[in-house]
Amino acid sequence: MRPVTPRGFRDVLFAEAAEREAVSAAMSAVFDSWGYGPVETPVAEEYSTLEAAVGRSLEASTFRLFDVDGSLLALRPEMTVPIARLAASRLSSEPGPHRFRYVAPVFREYASLRGQSRQFTQAGVELVGAPGPAADAEVVSVLSDALAAAGLNDFCIVIGTVQLLRALIDAAQSPEAWGQAVLAAAHQRNLVEIDRLSRREGLAPQIAEALRAVPRLHGGVEAMEVAGKHAAACGCAAVLRDIRDTYRILETTGLSDSVTVDFGIMRSFDYYTGLVLEVYAPGLGLPLGGGGRYDRVLTEFGAPAPAAGFALGLERIMIALAEQDATPRVRRLDAVIGGEVPAEVFSAAKSLREAGWRVRIAAGEVGRELLEQAERAGAEEALEVAGERVFRLDRAAQRSLPVETPVPAPPSLTWGADREGGVR
């Protein structure tokens, strides 16, 4: 048979994998610098665990499977709920707050004709046990630092709150089905449908006007002022206090230039309770990632605690970097080293690695064959061992200058780096 990659999955080869690794490492270093510790969770969770937190929206996009005991499992569609489950089950007796970071694959099922990826990688953080605007501002700040470290020169973080729309729905005192329809339209950014629902008979005029206006509000302080007027008219002005305070903190730290307020954003999962955020970059119509505050999720697991976080899609980050001509230049292989005597080759390669070189062994290869291997590997040099000496091969596959003693710095970090415009 001829093996094929399953629909919606793909293999990532050397060059791209190295670039992804560099970006992941840069973002992870930022998470670490803020005090977030790495965790790993199982790729599969009990379906009931995910359903308790996410609700019915889980069913349409989740890989489900039965284990040999008949338990219904699901491949994790995101990392927030698995980490909330970890915090509630493994750390419930530990005082918080807890700061988690991760880079991990997640899985979502799509119909065949949609052509979407069914596996992608998320990088993000979760702050569990810290309430309020200070924690929300921390999450946004970590996000901004991570995007900059990844190499993005141009991006916008959009923040909003689900509290205002839900407060307006509550103030309407309308049937539950109507409120659910408003939320569904908001999730889909369907302003036409929200306008239609706002014309419901018996709805107070100020609430109808707020429902039409609020999802269209975006900007900065001025957007919050207009939203505040609508909220006050509907008797729910207090719900804007947290996002106002969060924005003030971001202003004092100089982040408000890259942060926009948008009262129309609603994340796809239903568990958000306050702050919601998304990240955009020019040239990419889809968000690079998102997140927010989800204070009720851990309550579902019997360990109430406030929580907030975000996840970035690594694949979309890589596309955005390419659009900005900012794909990382990864360090090249320094040398392919060969020679007629394998023991001599291994010994010389060890000395080079101890000096920081990245070296691939080609024991038994010499001359033209060795040079061609180095060229195929994209190595900076082809080296041939003869006795106790290591020679560089020139473009004619002839021995030229020997490698100095002590071994010099790796070429990919010296003249190679200069030639390529730097490496990461």
Secondary structure as UniProt FT lines:
FT   TURN            7..8
FT   HELIX           14..33
FT   TURN            34..35
FT   STRAND          37..38
FT   STRAND          44..46
FT   HELIX           47..54
FT   HELIX           56..61
FT   STRAND          64..66
FT   TURN            68..69
FT   STRAND          72..75
FT   HELIX           80..90
FT   TURN            92..93
FT   STRAND          98..107
FT   HELIX           112..114
FT   STRAND          119..128
FT   HELIX           132..150
FT   STRAND          156..161
FT   HELIX           163..172
FT   HELIX           176..187
FT   TURN            188..189
FT   HELIX           191..198
FT   TURN            201..202
FT   HELIX           205..213
FT   HELIX           214..216
FT   STRAND          218..219
FT   HELIX           221..233
FT   TURN            234..235
FT   HELIX           237..240
FT   HELIX           241..252
FT   TURN            253..254
FT   HELIX           256..258
FT   STRAND          259..262
FT   TURN            263..264
FT   TURN            270..271
FT   STRAND          275..281
FT   TURN            282..283
FT   STRAND          284..293
FT   TURN            295..296
FT   HELIX           297..300
FT   TURN            301..302
FT   STRAND          307..313
FT   HELIX           314..323
FT   TURN            324..325
FT   STRAND          335..339
FT   HELIX           342..354
FT   TURN            355..356
FT   STRAND          359..363
FT   HELIX           367..377
FT   STRAND          381..386
FT   TURN            387..388
FT   STRAND          389..393
FT   TURN            395..396
FT   STRAND          399..402
FT   HELIX           411..413
FT   HELIX           415..420
//
